Amino acid sequence: MESQGENIEAETRLSRWLTKSLLWRLKYISNSNFLIIASIVVGIITSLAAIVLKLWVHYLQHLTEVVAQYQSIKFVYIVLPVFGITITFLIIKYLFKDKFEKGLGSIIHDISWKSAKIAPSKTYSHILTSGITVGFGGSAGLEAPIVITGSAIGSNVARWFSLGYNERVILLACGAASGIAAVFNSPIAGVVFALEVLLTNFSIPVFIPLLIAAASSAIITNLIYQGQLFYLATDKWHYEAIPIYILLGIIAGLYSVYITRVTLYMEGKLNKKKSLLKPIIGGLVLGGLIFIFPPLWGEGYKSIESLLNNTQAPLMANSFFEGWAGNWKVVLLFVGIIIFIKPFATAITIGSGGNGGIFAPSLFIGALIGFSVAFFINSTGIMQLSTVNFIAVGMAGVLSGVVRAPLTAIFLIAEVTGGYVLFVPLMIVSALSYFIARYFEPHSIYTKRLAQKGKLMTEDKDHNTLNLLQIKDVVETDFAQVMASDTFTVLVERFKESTRNIFPVIDMYSNFKGVVYLEKVKSHIFTPELYNKITIEELMDKNVETVQVEDSMEKVMQHFETMKIWYIVVLDGKKYVGIISKSNLIHHYRKILKRSSNLF
């Protein structure tokens, strides 16, 4: 009891200190100035989180390599993915109680529908789960988990300092930008990613905190963690290669559609299954694929490094194809199979219970496609191309098509290469891939499910504003109800107590029957002798517009506009819920419109 009292007293002292700190901050530091300070804090914390995730994954991968040294046959590469995916599945199920959302789509949803408020658990849950999944061989990436972590850090820093909606959205984006900056040591790409993927409508002032957060993250990462994912030493490109770059852009765009459809389809099928057998079977299938095609292990960046060093032998090491590393046709066949099955491996990893993202797989596949195109052209003697250049540009092409972020793809590869030598080919391939992918799949891999559920913000501001409203936000429940079997006397009594001139009519089971409009029955008020002779059922209007409680606000507004009415009854099945008035809907609509226009 004494210990419990001390804890309460400590919490009270902390609460008082936080309150005093907040009051001092509000008095001496404006929100705009404090936003700069907060963006630095978000950048630093996110970079530290990224470093922890990198070290965590590298430790697990090193442990795997040590264990594999004692195995004459690499069965460890079958067993460990099962272990990693199963452990992740159990953590999500029992530690986080299945309240766990994977992928950047959840962040886009939180910005649009939850006022950019992200659960505090996301500041660490994705580091833990994705680290275990990828560290033990899961065929997925770490970029999406660190972006989600950074976004959660930004959102919760805003909450801790009692900042408003606008500042919360900006700090959330700062966390996302810092995550990309920390992973790739590319602050510009981080900023562009946040603007392209999360803040589709933005104003120039938003740039400042994003730049500061991304720069802070890159600085801290460089000071503490000297590692680099991969190094690209690109060559000067030649105009004769432009047709081949155009071909690469077309291939990258079409393959981006393939990745999106395969990944979402497989994940959708696997997510429906909740049995513990799912991660075990999924892990075994993944392990079998890795056993035959070792480059499917983990993120795939080691394979990219070997290709950048102009050698494909390490790519085929420990596989059944190892002896044919000198045969260019076998090499292309081996790489082509991996390109085809990588999306399945990623979808199995995530859908069967693991955690990770599509960012790294997109870069991996893009590198293989770029390598394949250049390697084929060079091997057939059609012309001589720089394989390294095509690997770099291929990564940008597939990333642009899958994530729908062409500028991010361009600047990311440009920063990683240490210059802008390939800027024109990057623009050609990224733009072509983007437009081709968008033609066949209007939405990115992050937003397609949101669009299918009607939860995606679009360029139509009216549609977006209505999407931010829900019926439960605008329905009014203070209308006095009457029973269909009641007499007019009951209605008069209700009228004396009510400030409304509309009375919903229900039966004994709360099923909606109709509405009584006071102006239509006011003549009866002056004939008291008829009060007990007339029933509500005789007076009510049965021809009333209704909507269901789960309907969209866009549908409600269409009812108002087409029917030229001012009130709509809301039902849950047949049961009465409340009434929406057009004036109340417009009031809420204007509030949201004003709030969103202040940010962008």
C-alpha positions as CSV (number, residue, x, y, z in Angstrom):
1,M,0.0,0.0,0.0
2,E,2.9,2.3,0.9
3,S,4.6,1.6,-2.5
4,Q,1.3,2.3,-4.3
5,G,0.9,5.6,-2.5
6,E,4.5,6.6,-3.5
7,N,3.8,5.8,-7.1
8,I,0.6,8.0,-7.1
9,E,2.6,10.8,-5.5
10,A,5.4,10.5,-8.1
11,E,2.8,10.5,-10.9
12,T,1.2,13.6,-9.4
13,R,4.6,15.4,-9.2
14,L,5.3,14.5,-12.8
15,S,1.9,15.8,-13.9
16,R,2.5,19.1,-12.1
17,W,5.9,19.4,-13.6
18,L,4.6,18.8,-17.1
19,T,1.8,21.3,-16.6
20,K,4.2,24.0,-15.4
21,S,6.6,23.2,-18.4
22,L,3.7,23.5,-20.8
23,L,2.5,26.8,-19.4
24,W,6.1,28.2,-19.5
25,R,6.5,27.0,-23.1
26,L,3.2,28.6,-24.2
27,K,4.2,31.9,-22.5
28,Y,7.7,32.2,-23.9
29,I,7.8,30.1,-27.1
30,S,5.3,30.3,-29.9
31,N,4.0,27.1,-31.6
32,S,5.8,28.0,-34.9
33,N,9.2,28.4,-33.1
34,F,8.6,25.3,-30.9
35,L,7.8,23.3,-33.9
36,I,11.4,23.7,-35.1
37,I,12.7,22.5,-31.7
38,A,10.2,19.6,-31.7
39,S,11.3,18.6,-35.3
40,I,14.9,18.3,-34.1
41,V,13.7,16.1,-31.2
42,V,11.7,13.9,-33.5
43,G,14.7,13.6,-35.9
44,I,17.1,12.6,-33.1
45,I,14.7,10.0,-31.5
46,T,13.8,8.5,-34.9
47,S,17.5,8.1,-35.9
48,L,18.2,6.4,-32.6
49,A,15.2,4.1,-33.2
50,A,16.6,3.3,-36.7
51,I,20.0,2.5,-35.3
52,V,18.5,0.2,-32.7
53,L,16.6,-1.6,-35.5
54,K,19.6,-2.0,-37.7
55,L,21.8,-3.3,-34.9
56,W,19.0,-5.6,-33.8
57,V,18.6,-7.1,-37.3
58,H,22.4,-7.3,-37.9
59,Y,22.9,-9.2,-34.6
60,L,20.2,-11.7,-35.5
61,Q,21.6,-12.2,-39.0
62,H,25.1,-12.6,-37.6
63,L,23.7,-15.2,-35.2
64,T,22.2,-17.0,-38.2
65,E,25.5,-17.0,-40.1
66,V,27.3,-18.5,-37.1
67,V,24.8,-21.3,-36.7
68,A,24.8,-22.0,-40.5
69,Q,28.6,-22.5,-40.3
70,Y,28.0,-25.7,-38.4
71,Q,25.6,-27.1,-40.9
72,S,26.9,-29.1,-43.9
73,I,23.5,-28.5,-45.6
74,K,21.9,-25.1,-45.0
75,F,18.7,-26.4,-43.4
76,V,19.0,-23.5,-40.9
77,Y,17.7,-21.3,-43.7
78,I,14.5,-23.3,-43.7
79,V,14.0,-23.5,-39.9
80,L,14.8,-19.9,-39.0
81,P,12.2,-18.2,-41.1
82,V,9.6,-20.4,-39.5
83,F,10.9,-19.4,-36.1
84,G,11.0,-15.7,-36.9
85,I,7.5,-15.5,-38.4
86,T,6.0,-17.7,-35.6
87,I,7.5,-15.6,-32.8
88,T,6.3,-12.4,-34.5
89,F,2.8,-13.9,-34.9
90,L,2.7,-14.8,-31.2
91,I,4.0,-11.4,-30.1
92,I,1.3,-9.6,-32.2
93,K,-1.4,-12.0,-31.0
94,Y,-0.6,-12.1,-27.3
95,L,1.5,-9.0,-26.4
96,F,-0.3,-6.5,-28.7
97,K,-3.7,-8.4,-28.6
98,D,-4.0,-8.4,-32.4
99,K,-4.2,-4.6,-32.3
100,F,-1.5,-4.3,-34.8
101,E,-1.6,-2.7,-38.2
102,K,1.1,-3.4,-40.8
103,G,2.1,-1.2,-43.7
104,L,2.2,2.5,-44.4
105,G,-1.5,2.4,-45.3
106,S,-2.3,2.5,-41.6
107,I,-0.4,5.8,-41.2
108,I,-2.2,7.4,-44.2
109,H,-5.5,6.2,-42.6
110,D,-4.5,7.7,-39.2
111,I,-3.7,11.1,-40.8
112,S,-7.1,11.2,-42.5
113,W,-9.4,9.6,-40.0
114,K,-7.8,9.8,-36.6
115,S,-6.5,13.4,-36.6
116,A,-2.9,12.1,-37.0
117,K,-3.1,10.4,-33.6
118,I,-1.0,7.2,-33.6
119,A,-1.0,4.7,-30.7
120,P,2.1,5.1,-28.5
121,S,2.8,1.3,-28.9
122,K,3.8,1.9,-32.5
123,T,6.9,3.8,-31.3
124,Y,8.4,0.4,-30.5
125,S,6.2,-2.4,-31.7
126,H,7.4,-2.4,-35.3
127,I,11.0,-2.3,-34.3
128,L,10.6,-5.4,-32.2
129,T,8.5,-7.4,-34.7
130,S,10.1,-6.4,-38.0
131,G,13.6,-7.0,-36.4
132,I,12.7,-10.6,-35.5
133,T,11.0,-11.3,-38.9
134,V,13.8,-9.9,-41.1
135,G,16.6,-10.8,-38.8
136,F,15.6,-14.5,-39.1
137,G,15.3,-14.4,-42.9
138,G,11.9,-13.0,-43.6
139,S,11.8,-11.7,-47.2
140,A,10.7,-8.2,-46.4
141,G,12.1,-4.7,-45.7
142,L,12.7,-2.6,-42.7
143,E,12.0,0.8,-44.2
144,A,8.2,0.8,-43.7
145,P,8.5,-0.3,-40.1
146,I,11.0,2.5,-39.3
147,V,8.8,5.0,-41.1
148,I,5.8,3.9,-39.1
149,T,8.0,4.1,-35.9
150,G,9.1,7.6,-36.9
151,S,5.6,8.7,-37.6
152,A,4.4,7.4,-34.3
153,I,7.3,9.2,-32.5
154,G,6.3,12.5,-34.3
155,S,2.6,12.1,-33.4
156,N,3.3,11.3,-29.8
157,V,5.9,14.1,-29.3
158,A,3.1,16.5,-30.5
159,R,0.8,14.9,-28.0
160,W,3.3,15.1,-25.1
161,F,3.8,18.8,-25.8
162,S,0.0,19.4,-26.3
163,L,0.4,20.7,-29.8
164,G,-2.6,21.0,-32.2
165,Y,-3.7,19.1,-35.2
166,N,-1.6,21.0,-37.7
167,E,1.6,20.6,-35.7
168,R,0.8,17.0,-35.1
169,V,0.5,16.2,-38.8
170,I,3.8,18.0,-39.5
171,L,5.7,16.2,-36.8
172,L,4.3,12.9,-37.9
173,A,5.7,13.6,-41.4
174,C,9.0,14.7,-39.8
175,G,9.2,11.3,-38.2
176,A,8.6,9.6,-41.6
177,A,11.2,11.8,-43.3
178,S,13.7,11.1,-40.5
179,G,13.2,7.3,-40.9
180,I,14.1,7.3,-44.6
181,A,17.0,9.7,-43.9
182,A,18.4,7.4,-41.2
183,V,18.1,4.2,-43.2
184,F,19.6,5.5,-46.5
185,N,21.6,8.5,-45.2
186,S,19.5,10.6,-47.7
187,P,17.7,13.5,-46.0
188,I,16.4,15.0,-49.2
189,A,14.8,11.7,-50.2
190,G,13.3,11.5,-46.8
191,V,11.7,14.9,-47.1
192,V,10.4,14.2,-50.6
193,F,9.0,10.8,-49.5
194,A,7.0,12.5,-46.6
195,L,5.6,15.0,-49.1
196,E,4.7,12.5,-51.8
197,V,3.3,9.7,-49.8
198,L,1.9,11.3,-46.6
199,L,1.3,15.0,-47.3
200,T,-0.1,15.0,-50.8
201,N,-1.2,18.6,-50.4
202,F,1.3,20.9,-48.7
203,S,2.5,24.4,-48.5
204,I,6.1,25.7,-48.5
205,P,6.4,26.4,-44.7
206,V,6.0,22.6,-44.1
207,F,9.4,22.1,-45.7
208,I,11.3,23.8,-42.9
209,P,10.6,21.4,-40.1
210,L,10.8,18.4,-42.5
211,L,14.3,19.5,-43.6
212,I,15.5,20.1,-40.1
213,A,14.2,16.7,-38.8
214,A,15.7,14.8,-41.7
215,A,19.0,16.6,-41.4
216,S,19.1,15.9,-37.7
217,S,18.4,12.3,-38.2
218,A,21.1,11.9,-40.9
219,I,23.7,13.6,-38.6
220,I,23.0,11.5,-35.6
221,T,23.0,8.3,-37.7
222,N,26.3,9.2,-39.3
223,L,27.8,10.0,-35.9
224,I,26.8,6.8,-34.2
225,Y,26.3,4.3,-37.0
226,Q,28.9,4.4,-39.8
227,G,27.4,1.6,-41.9
228,Q,25.9,2.2,-45.4
229,L,23.3,-0.1,-47.0
230,F,25.3,-0.2,-50.2
231,Y,27.6,2.0,-52.2
232,L,27.0,2.9,-55.8
233,A,29.7,4.1,-58.1
234,T,27.8,4.9,-61.2
235,D,29.4,5.7,-64.6
236,K,28.6,8.4,-67.1
237,W,25.6,7.4,-69.2
238,H,25.4,7.7,-73.0
239,Y,22.6,8.9,-75.3
240,E,22.8,5.6,-77.3
241,A,21.4,3.9,-74.2
242,I,18.2,6.0,-74.1
243,P,16.0,3.4,-75.9
244,I,17.2,0.8,-73.5
245,Y,16.3,3.1,-70.5
246,I,12.9,3.6,-72.0
247,L,12.5,-0.2,-72.3
248,L,13.6,-0.5,-68.7
249,G,11.0,2.0,-67.6
250,I,8.2,0.1,-69.4
251,I,9.3,-3.2,-67.8
252,A,9.6,-1.6,-64.4
253,G,6.1,-0.1,-64.6
254,L,4.5,-3.4,-65.7
255,Y,6.3,-5.3,-63.0
256,S,5.2,-2.8,-60.4
257,V,1.6,-3.7,-61.2
258,Y,2.5,-7.3,-60.8
259,I,4.1,-6.7,-57.4
260,T,1.1,-4.7,-56.2
261,R,-1.5,-7.3,-57.3
262,V,0.4,-10.4,-56.2
263,T,1.4,-8.9,-52.8
264,L,-2.1,-7.6,-51.9
265,Y,-3.8,-10.7,-53.2
266,M,-1.6,-13.1,-51.2
267,E,-1.7,-11.0,-48.0
268,G,-5.5,-10.8,-48.3
269,K,-5.8,-14.5,-48.5
270,L,-3.4,-15.2,-45.7
271,N,-4.8,-12.5,-43.4
272,K,-8.2,-14.4,-43.2
273,K,-6.5,-17.3,-41.5
274,K,-5.9,-16.9,-37.8
275,S,-4.6,-20.4,-36.8
276,L,-1.2,-20.9,-35.3
277,L,-0.5,-23.3,-38.2
278,K,-0.5,-20.2,-40.6
279,P,3.0,-18.9,-39.5
280,I,4.4,-22.4,-39.3
281,I,3.2,-23.4,-42.8
282,G,4.0,-20.0,-44.2
283,G,7.5,-20.1,-42.7
284,L,8.1,-23.5,-44.1
285,V,7.1,-22.4,-47.6
286,L,9.3,-19.3,-47.4
287,G,12.2,-21.4,-46.0
288,G,11.8,-23.8,-48.9
289,L,12.0,-21.0,-51.4
290,I,15.1,-19.5,-49.7
291,F,16.7,-23.0,-49.7
292,I,16.4,-23.1,-53.5
293,F,17.0,-19.4,-54.1
294,P,19.2,-18.0,-51.3
295,P,18.9,-14.3,-52.5
296,L,15.3,-14.3,-51.1
297,W,16.8,-14.3,-47.6
298,G,16.1,-11.1,-45.7
299,E,16.1,-7.7,-47.3
300,G,18.3,-8.7,-50.3
301,Y,20.8,-5.8,-50.0
302,K,23.8,-8.2,-50.0
303,S,22.7,-9.5,-53.4
304,I,22.5,-6.0,-54.7
305,E,26.1,-5.3,-53.4
306,S,27.4,-8.4,-55.2
307,L,25.8,-7.2,-58.5
308,L,27.2,-3.7,-58.0
309,N,30.7,-5.3,-57.7
310,N,30.2,-6.7,-61.2
311,T,30.0,-10.3,-60.0
312,Q,27.0,-12.6,-60.1
313,A,28.8,-15.6,-58.5
314,P,27.8,-14.6,-54.8
315,L,24.2,-14.2,-56.1
316,M,24.1,-17.9,-56.9
317,A,26.2,-19.2,-54.0
318,N,24.8,-22.0,-51.9
319,S,22.2,-22.7,-54.5
320,F,21.7,-25.6,-56.9
321,F,22.7,-23.2,-59.7
322,E,26.1,-22.4,-58.2
323,G,28.0,-24.4,-60.7
324,W,26.6,-22.5,-63.7
325,A,27.6,-19.0,-62.6
326,G,29.6,-18.6,-65.7
327,N,26.7,-19.5,-68.1
328,W,24.9,-16.2,-68.9
329,K,21.7,-18.0,-69.9
330,V,21.5,-19.8,-66.6
331,V,22.3,-16.6,-64.8
332,L,19.4,-14.8,-66.5
333,L,17.1,-17.8,-65.8
334,F,18.1,-17.8,-62.1
335,V,17.6,-14.1,-61.8
336,G,14.3,-14.2,-63.7
337,I,12.8,-16.8,-61.4
338,I,13.8,-14.7,-58.4
339,I,12.2,-11.6,-59.9
340,F,9.0,-13.6,-60.5
341,I,8.7,-15.2,-57.0
342,K,10.1,-12.4,-54.8
343,P,6.6,-10.8,-54.4
344,F,5.2,-14.2,-53.3
345,A,8.0,-14.5,-50.7
346,T,7.4,-11.0,-49.4
347,A,3.6,-11.6,-49.2
348,I,4.0,-14.9,-47.5
349,T,6.4,-13.3,-45.0
350,I,4.0,-10.5,-44.0
351,G,0.7,-12.3,-44.6
352,S,1.5,-15.4,-42.6
353,G,2.3,-13.5,-39.5
354,G,5.6,-11.6,-40.0
355,N,6.2,-7.9,-40.2
356,G,8.0,-5.9,-42.8
357,G,7.6,-3.6,-45.8
358,I,7.7,-3.6,-49.6
359,F,10.3,-0.8,-49.9
360,A,13.4,-3.0,-49.8
361,P,11.8,-5.8,-52.0
362,S,11.0,-3.1,-54.6
363,L,14.7,-1.9,-54.6
364,F,15.9,-5.5,-54.7
365,I,13.6,-6.4,-57.6
366,G,14.4,-3.2,-59.4
367,A,18.1,-3.9,-59.1
368,L,17.7,-7.4,-60.6
369,I,15.5,-6.1,-63.4
370,G,18.1,-3.5,-64.3
371,F,20.9,-6.0,-64.0
372,S,19.0,-8.5,-66.3
373,V,18.4,-5.9,-69.0
374,A,22.0,-4.7,-69.1
375,F,23.4,-8.3,-68.7
376,F,21.3,-9.6,-71.6
377,I,22.3,-6.7,-73.9
378,N,26.0,-7.1,-73.0
379,S,26.0,-10.9,-73.3
380,T,24.3,-10.9,-76.7
381,G,26.7,-8.2,-78.0
382,I,24.0,-5.8,-79.1
383,M,25.8,-3.0,-77.4
384,Q,27.8,-2.4,-74.2
385,L,26.0,-0.9,-71.3
386,S,27.0,0.0,-67.8
387,T,25.5,-2.7,-65.6
388,V,25.9,-0.6,-62.4
389,N,23.9,2.3,-64.0
390,F,21.1,0.0,-65.0
391,I,21.0,-1.5,-61.5
392,A,20.7,1.9,-60.0
393,V,18.1,3.2,-62.4
394,G,16.1,-0.1,-62.2
395,M,15.8,0.3,-58.4
396,A,14.3,3.8,-58.9
397,G,11.9,2.5,-61.6
398,V,10.3,-0.2,-59.5
399,L,10.2,1.9,-56.4
400,S,8.5,4.7,-58.3
401,G,5.9,2.3,-59.7
402,V,5.1,0.4,-56.5
403,V,5.1,3.3,-54.0
404,R,4.0,5.9,-56.5
405,A,6.7,8.2,-55.4
406,P,8.8,9.1,-58.5
407,L,10.6,12.0,-56.9
408,T,11.5,10.0,-53.9
409,A,13.0,7.3,-56.2
410,I,15.0,9.8,-58.2
411,F,16.4,11.7,-55.2
412,L,17.1,8.5,-53.2
413,I,19.2,6.9,-55.9
414,A,20.8,10.3,-56.8
415,E,21.9,10.7,-53.1
416,V,23.0,7.1,-52.7
417,T,25.2,7.4,-55.8
418,G,26.8,10.6,-54.4
419,G,25.9,12.7,-57.3
420,Y,23.5,13.5,-60.2
421,V,25.3,11.7,-63.0
422,L,22.2,9.5,-63.7
423,F,19.6,12.2,-63.2
424,V,18.2,12.1,-66.8
425,P,17.9,8.3,-66.9
426,L,16.4,8.3,-63.5
427,M,13.8,10.8,-64.6
428,I,13.0,8.8,-67.8
429,V,12.7,5.4,-66.1
430,S,10.9,6.7,-62.9
431,A,8.4,8.7,-64.8
432,L,7.6,5.9,-67.3
433,S,7.2,3.4,-64.6
434,Y,5.0,5.7,-62.6
435,F,2.6,6.5,-65.4
436,I,2.4,2.9,-66.7
437,A,1.7,1.5,-63.1
438,R,-0.8,4.2,-62.5
439,Y,-2.6,3.5,-65.7
440,F,-3.2,-0.2,-64.8
441,E,-3.4,0.4,-61.0
442,P,-4.8,3.8,-60.0
443,H,-3.7,3.4,-56.4
444,S,-0.3,2.5,-54.8
445,I,0.3,-0.6,-52.8
446,Y,-0.2,1.6,-49.6
447,T,-3.5,3.1,-50.6
448,K,-5.3,0.5,-52.7
449,R,-7.0,-1.2,-49.7
450,L,-8.0,2.2,-48.3
451,A,-9.5,3.1,-51.7
452,Q,-11.5,-0.2,-51.7
453,K,-12.9,0.7,-48.3
454,G,-13.7,4.3,-49.4
455,K,-11.2,5.6,-46.8
456,L,-8.8,7.3,-49.1
457,M,-8.4,11.0,-49.5
458,T,-8.4,12.2,-53.1
459,E,-7.7,15.5,-55.0
460,D,-11.5,16.3,-54.6
461,K,-11.5,18.5,-51.5
462,D,-15.3,18.2,-51.1
463,H,-15.0,14.4,-51.2
464,N,-12.1,14.5,-48.7
465,T,-14.0,16.7,-46.3
466,L,-17.1,14.6,-46.3
467,N,-14.9,11.5,-45.8
468,L,-13.5,13.0,-42.7
469,L,-17.0,13.1,-41.3
470,Q,-19.0,10.1,-40.0
471,I,-22.7,9.9,-39.3
472,K,-22.0,9.4,-35.6
473,D,-20.3,12.8,-35.6
474,V,-23.4,14.7,-36.9
475,V,-26.4,12.7,-35.8
476,E,-28.6,14.4,-33.2
477,T,-30.4,12.2,-30.6
478,D,-32.3,14.9,-28.6
479,F,-35.5,14.6,-30.6
480,A,-38.5,13.6,-28.4
481,Q,-39.8,10.2,-29.5
482,V,-43.4,9.0,-29.5
483,M,-45.0,5.6,-30.0
484,A,-47.2,4.8,-33.1
485,S,-49.9,3.6,-30.7
486,D,-49.9,6.8,-28.6
487,T,-52.7,9.3,-28.7
488,F,-52.3,13.0,-29.6
489,T,-52.3,13.8,-25.9
490,V,-48.8,12.2,-25.6
491,L,-47.5,14.3,-28.5
492,V,-48.7,17.5,-26.8
493,E,-46.9,16.5,-23.6
494,R,-43.7,15.8,-25.6
495,F,-44.1,19.2,-27.4
496,K,-44.2,21.0,-24.0
497,E,-40.8,19.4,-23.0
498,S,-39.1,19.6,-26.4
499,T,-37.4,22.4,-28.3
500,R,-37.8,20.6,-31.6
501,N,-40.7,20.6,-34.0
502,I,-40.0,17.0,-35.3
503,F,-41.0,13.9,-33.5
504,P,-39.7,10.5,-34.6
505,V,-42.3,7.7,-34.3
506,I,-41.2,4.2,-33.1
507,D,-42.9,0.9,-32.0
508,M,-42.4,-1.0,-28.8
509,Y,-39.2,-2.6,-30.3
510,S,-37.7,0.8,-31.2
511,N,-38.2,0.1,-34.9
512,F,-38.7,3.3,-36.8
513,K,-42.2,3.9,-38.2
514,G,-42.4,7.5,-39.4
515,V,-42.2,11.2,-38.3
516,V,-44.7,13.7,-37.1
517,Y,-44.0,17.3,-38.2
518,L,-45.5,19.8,-35.8
519,E,-46.5,22.3,-38.6
520,K,-48.6,19.7,-40.2
521,V,-50.6,18.9,-37.0
522,K,-50.7,22.2,-35.3
523,S,-54.4,22.7,-36.2
524,H,-55.2,19.8,-33.9
525,I,-53.6,21.6,-30.9
526,F,-56.6,23.9,-30.7
527,T,-59.2,21.0,-30.6
528,P,-58.5,19.4,-27.2
529,E,-61.6,17.3,-27.4
530,L,-59.9,15.2,-30.1
531,Y,-56.7,14.6,-28.2
532,N,-57.6,11.1,-27.0
533,K,-59.4,10.2,-30.2
534,I,-56.5,10.6,-32.6
535,T,-53.5,8.3,-32.6
536,I,-50.0,9.2,-33.7
537,E,-50.1,6.5,-36.5
538,E,-52.9,8.5,-38.1
539,L,-50.9,11.7,-38.1
540,M,-47.4,10.5,-38.9
541,D,-45.6,10.9,-42.2
542,K,-44.4,7.4,-43.4
543,N,-42.6,8.7,-46.5
544,V,-39.4,9.8,-44.9
545,E,-35.8,9.7,-46.2
546,T,-33.5,7.5,-44.2
547,V,-29.9,6.3,-44.2
548,Q,-28.1,3.6,-42.3
549,V,-25.6,4.4,-39.6
550,E,-22.7,2.9,-41.5
551,D,-23.4,4.9,-44.7
552,S,-20.9,7.5,-45.9
553,M,-21.5,11.2,-45.5
554,E,-21.2,11.6,-49.2
555,K,-24.4,9.5,-49.6
556,V,-26.1,11.7,-46.9
557,M,-25.1,14.9,-48.7
558,Q,-26.4,13.5,-52.0
559,H,-29.8,12.8,-50.3
560,F,-30.0,16.4,-49.1
561,E,-29.1,17.8,-52.5
562,T,-31.3,15.6,-54.7
563,M,-34.4,15.5,-52.4
564,K,-34.2,19.2,-51.3
565,I,-34.8,18.3,-47.7
566,W,-33.4,19.5,-44.4
567,Y,-33.7,16.4,-42.2
568,I,-32.7,12.7,-42.7
569,V,-33.5,9.9,-40.2
570,V,-30.6,7.6,-39.3
571,L,-31.4,3.9,-38.7
572,D,-29.4,0.9,-37.5
573,G,-31.2,-1.8,-39.5
574,K,-34.8,-1.0,-38.7
575,K,-34.1,0.6,-35.3
576,Y,-34.2,4.4,-34.9
577,V,-30.8,6.1,-34.0
578,G,-31.3,9.8,-34.5
579,I,-31.7,12.6,-37.1
580,I,-29.2,14.5,-39.2
581,S,-30.1,18.1,-39.9
582,K,-28.6,19.8,-43.0
583,S,-27.6,22.8,-41.0
584,N,-25.6,20.7,-38.4
585,L,-23.9,18.8,-41.3
586,I,-22.8,22.1,-42.9
587,H,-21.5,23.4,-39.6
588,H,-19.2,20.3,-39.1
589,Y,-18.2,20.4,-42.8
590,R,-17.0,24.0,-42.5
591,K,-15.1,23.3,-39.3
592,I,-13.1,20.5,-41.0
593,L,-12.6,22.5,-44.1
594,K,-11.1,25.4,-42.0
595,R,-8.9,23.0,-40.1
596,S,-7.4,21.3,-43.2
597,S,-6.9,24.6,-45.0
598,N,-4.8,26.0,-42.1
599,L,-2.3,23.2,-42.6
600,F,-2.0,23.1,-46.4
